[in-house]
Amino acid sequence: MNKKSINPQHLILALVLGVIGFIVNCYPIPIFANVQLVMGNTFTVVSAVILGPWYALLTAVFSATGLMVTWGSPHVYLLFCIEAVFIGFIRRKGVYPYTAVPFTGYLSECH
């Protein structure tokens, strides 16, 4: 059997990016009215491009937890986890993420 195992280096990198995303997402930047700039999901995109969809999902869970703490709304888990997996799979297909990110960014901002 050719069974894929978990790469410990990739796991550590995904966790580190997730923790950094958590910290950054705990402090969203207010722009105007009730609109906030969320920068922590940048680390999820980096994880998706470098490590693939499943490690990016782990990073997204940690990053979204920072927003859950700040906003108190569980929809962030659904949106940002779908974004991470989508970008990870699209990168595996050979599509560059900058063509996929605007679409997922639009979806994640519809809250």
Residue pairs with C-beta under 8 A, 6 or more apart in sequence:
10 51
10 55
11 55
11 58
13 47
13 50
13 51
13 55
14 47
14 51
14 55
14 56
14 58
14 59
15 58
15 59
15 62
17 43
17 44
17 46
17 47
17 59
18 43
18 44
18 47
18 58
18 59
18 60
18 61
18 62
18 63
19 62
20 40
20 43
21 40
21 41
21 42
21 43
21 44
21 59
21 60
21 62
21 63
21 66
22 40
22 62
22 63
22 65
22 66
23 40
23 66
24 39
24 40
24 42
24 43
24 63
24 66
25 38
25 39
25 40
25 41
25 63
25 64
25 65
25 66
25 67
25 70
26 66
26 69
26 70
27 70
28 36
28 37
28 38
28 39
28 67
28 70
29 36
29 37
29 39
30 36
30 37
31 37
38 67
40 63
40 66
40 67
41 60
41 63
41 80
41 83
41 108
43 59
43 63
44 56
44 59
44 60
44 63
44 80
44 83
44 84
44 87
45 56
45 84
45 87
45 97
45 101
47 55
47 56
47 58
47 59
47 60
47 84
48 56
48 59
48 84
48 85
48 87
48 88
48 91
48 97
49 87
49 88
49 91
49 97
51 59
51 88
52 88
52 91
52 92
53 84
53 85
53 86
53 87
53 88
53 89
53 92
54 85
54 88
55 88
56 84
56 85
56 87
56 88
57 81
57 84
57 85
57 88
59 84
60 80
60 81
60 83
60 84
60 85
61 77
61 81
63 80
64 76
64 77
64 79
64 80
64 81
67 73
67 76
67 80
68 74
68 76
68 77
73 111
75 111
76 111
79 107
79 108
79 111
80 108
82 104
82 107
83 104
83 105
83 107
83 108
86 100
86 104
87 97
87 100
87 101
87 104
90 97
90 100
91 97
91 100
